[in-house]
Amino acid sequence: MKRVITLGQFIIERQSDFPYAKGELSRLLRDIGIAAKLVNREVNKAGLVDILGEHGTTNIQGERVKKLDIYANEQFIAALGSGGETRGIASEENDELVPITTAVSKNAKYLVCVDPLDGSSNIDVNVSVGTVFSIYRSTDSSAPLSEADFLQKGVDQVAAGYVIYGSSTMLVYTTRRGVNGFTLDPSIGEFCLSHPDMKCPETGTMYSINEGNYARFPEGVKQYIKYCQVEDDATDRPYTSRYIGSLVADFHRNLLMGGIFIYPSTAKSPQGKLRLLYECNPLAFLIEEAGGTASDGHQRILELTPTSLHQRTPLFIGSAGMVAKAEEFMRGSHRGEPLTGDPAS
């Protein structure tokens, strides 16, 4: 029989990968797993309880807050706060950072950025949603916690991951030692290793973008979409358009099958719409470890310097070959050239 490896067992077995840690990061990842189980329970019964619909407030992003957003945010803050390994939390749902001041967290070494429930507007129509998280080391544990502590480049992350609440619930994470996926087995209440050493294909045949905003896209994005739609046997085009509108779900599919996800700047949102700290950095960290690429269309996401907790950025992420081609169009190197490489399109 195949050995079943739980998330807890896997983390303990990999603990030696962190020469600077003494079990703290392992326990922090365990805390995230616990919070994910609680959120999963509520997501699965959301249609049966009074947890759907608007909460009646607006978050820092100017978005209407759903009731389940509030619940997920509370669960992750509670789990990370009680675990004792987190010094502070930056949440997509909170205007300001959340310092952890419990006695057990007095010597905590880590900072967590989290989007507790990405894509929550899809809950009402039974579409997959997710959690995205990012972990950094605290640069100076002796000084009072401030926003500046969280404004680290993505390359400085020590771990990152996401949870997708779908037909099955999966937790996927990396600590610079490969990307591994764990599926929640509801019969035993444990995340079990199901996707070891995940790799993103070098190229794919799917592109994910909200083409309803086409008129507002930069010219380079418009040209890349046209390139994706042109018939060309050598590159297996035209590509298939697949856009769920739930970032974690779109990312998860492309990670497994190959593809590119694009959320560019638009005339309405010139800085892009996705958050650098809560969404783009952790997913970029994951995709690079899996062999893919993440860019803002011009430069590597992980090299961007954050200037605020809720900073936004365009995102081009997925198979390395597809992101590189999209960047070519963003640089304008294809303008005025045939999109197929030979006959004029």
N, C-alpha and C positions, 0 to 999 in steps of 0.2 A: 504493500500500500504506500501511496505517496505520503510523505510526512507533511502534516499541516503545521505551518509556521505562523504564529500570531504576530501582530504588530509589536506587542510587548517583548516577545522572544527575539524577534528580529532586531529590535533596537538594542537589547542587551548584548546580543552577539556581535553587533557592530560598534559597541561602545569604545573598543580599542582604536577605532578610526579617529578618535578625537584626543590627541595627546595633551591638549590644553584643558580638557574637561575632565571632571571627576564624577560623571553621572548626571550633572545638572541638565545638559541638553537632552539626554535620554528621557529624563523625567518631564521636561518641558514638552517634548513631542508626545509623551503619554497623556499629558493634560489636554493637549489639543485633540487627541483621539477620543477622550472622554466627552469633551464638549461636542464633538461631531456626532457622537452617538445620541446625545440628548436632542440636538437639533434635528437629526434624522428622524427620531421618533415623532416629533411634532410635524415635520414636513409630511410624513407618511399619513398622518391622521388629520391634516389641515382641512380636508373637506368635511370632516365630521365635527369639528369644534369651531368655536368663535375665534378663529385666529387668522382668517382671511380678511382682505380688504384694507382700506386706509386707516392709519392710526390717527390722522388728523393733524399731523405736524409735518414740517419740511426739514430735511437734514442740511448740513453745511453745503452740499452740492446743489441745493435748490430743488431737490427731488422730493416728491411726496413719499413719506415713510409708511411702509406696510407694517401691520402688527407683527408679522413673523420676523421682520427685520429687527424689531425691538427685542423680541424673545432671543433670537440668535446672538445679538450683541451682548445681552445680559449673561447668557450662558458662557460665552467665551471669556468675557471679563471675569466672571466668577471662577471659572476653572483655572484660568491663568493666575488669578490673584491668590487663590487658595493653595496652588501648587508650590509656591515659594521660590520659583526659579525666574520669575519675571519682575523686572524693576519698573517697567512702564509699558503701556499699550497705546498705540495710535490706531484708532478705529475709523473706518470710513463713515460711521454713523455719529461720531462725536466731533463737535467743533474743535475741542482742545484735546491734548493728550491726557491719558488717564494714568496718573502715578499710582503704583501699588505700595501701600505704606503699612502692610500687615507685618507683624513681628517675624513671621517665617520668611518674608521676602527682604529682610534687612540687608543681607549680603548677596542679593540676586545679581546675576551677571548679564542678563539678557533683556533685550527690547523686542517687542512683537508688534508688527503692523498687520492689521487684519481687515478684510472685507467680510463681515460675518455671514452675509447672505447675498451673494451676487446674483442678479437676475430675478429678484424676488417678485417683480411684476408678473412673471410667468407662472407663479404659484396658482393664481386663479384659473389658469387654463391647463394645469397639469403638465407643464413643461419643466424639464430638468433645471435645477438651480445649483448653486455651489457656494463654497467658502474658499477664500484665498488667504494664505498667511505667509509671512516673511519674518525671519528671525535674525537679529543682529546682536553682536556683543556690545555691551555698554562701554563707552570709551573711557569714562571716569566715574566710577561708582561712588567716589567720595564727595563729589559736587552735587548740588541740588539738580534734580532732573529738569531738563528744559527741552523745548522743541528742537534746538540745535543737535541734541543727542540723536535724534531720529533722522537727521538730514545727511545720511551716509549714502554713498554711491551703491548701486546694486551689486557691484563686484565684491562689496564688503559683507554680503549676506553669509551667514554660516549654515543656514537651512531655509528651505522654502517649500511650499506645497499647496495642494488644494484638495477639497473634498467635493465630489459630485454626487448629488442626491437625485438619482434617476431610477431606471428600472432595477438597478442594483446600486448600492451606495459604495463608492470607492474613495479611499484616501491615497493620494499619490504624493511622494515627497522625495527630496534629495538633500544630502549633506555634503555635496561634492564627491560622493562615492557612488555614483550611478543614480538612476531614477527607478524607484520601486513602487508598485501599486498593490494596494491591499483592499480586498472586497469584504464588506461586512456580511458575516454569516449570522442572520437573525436567530438561528436555532441555538447558538451558543453565545451570542452577543459579543463577538470578537471580530476585529479586522484580521483577515488571513491573507498571507502573501499569495497573490494570484498572477501578478505581472512583474516578474523579476527582471531587473536590468533593461528597462524600457528604452527603445531607440526610435527616434523619429526618422522615417525614410528620407533620403537625400532630396527626393522630389515627390510630387504627387499629382493628382488629377482633379483636385478640388480647391476652389477659392471661396472664401467666406467674407462677405461684405454686404452692407445694407445698400443695395443698388437703388433704393428709393431716393437716396440723397445724391444721386449721380450728378445732377446739375450743379451741386455745391462743391464737388470734389476738385482737388488740384488737377491740373492738366496731366501730370505724370500718372496719377491714379486712373484717370479716364483712359489714357493710352494703354495702361497695363490691363484694364478690364477688356478692352478691345482685343488685345493680344491673347487673352485667355479664351476669347470666343471665336478666334479664327481657326479654321480647320487646317491641321498640319500633322500628318501621320508620324513624322520624325520625332515630334515632341508630345504625341498622344493628345493633341488638342482637336476640338475644343474641350476645355476643362468643364467640370460639373460645378454649378453654383450651389452651395449648401450653406445656408445662413439660418441658424436657430434664433439668434438674438439673445442668447444666454452665453456670456463669454466663456465660462468654464466648460460648458457643453461643446461649444464650437472648438475650443482649444483641445479638449480631450479627444475628440474625434480625429482632429488633424495630427495630434501627437501619435496616435495609434496607426493611422492609415496614410499619413502624408497629406500635406496641403498647406495653405496659407490663410491666415486670418488678418484682415486689414480693418483698422478703424482709424481713418486718416483725419487730418484737420479738414474743416469745411468752412465755407463762408460764414456760417452761423457760429461755429466753434473753432476759431483759428488756432487755438492751442491744443486741439483735440479734446476728447471727452473722457477718456479713461485715466485713472489715477496712477501716477508713477509709483508711489510707495505701496499701495494696497493691491494693485492688479498687475501693472506692467513689470515691475522689478521681480516679483516672485515668479511669474510665468516665464520671464526671460531667463532667469536663473535655471529654471527647470529645463526649458527647451534647449539651452546651450549644453547642459549636462547630458541631454539625450541626443546631441549631435545636430540640433537645429540652430536657428538664428533668430534674433529679435532686434528690431531696429525702429527708429522713429521715421524711417524713410530716407535718412541721411547718415545717421550715426548709430552706434551700438547703444541699446537701451541701458545696459549695465554701466556705461561710462557717463551717463547724464548726472549732473550735480543737482540734487534737490534743493529748492530754495524755500519750500513751504510744505506743510503736512499734506495738503490737499492739491498739490500741483498736478496738472494734467499734461498729457502728451499724446501725440499720434502713436499708433502701434502697427507694425508689420511683423508678424511672428509665424513661425512654422518651419517647414522644410527649407534647408539652407539654400538649395538651388533656386527655389521659387522666390524667396525673400531677396536674394541677390539680383534676380531678374527684375523684380519690382523696383529695387533701388536704382537699377539702370534707367528705368523709365522716369523715376523721380529726378535723376540727375539730368534728364533731357537728352541722353545719348542716343535715344531711338527716334527722336522727333524728326519727321520728314523722311524716315526710312521705312521700307516695307515691313509690316509686322510679322510676316512669315519667314523673312530672311531671303526669299527668292522672288516669287511673283508678287506684284503689287497687290495689296489687300483692298 
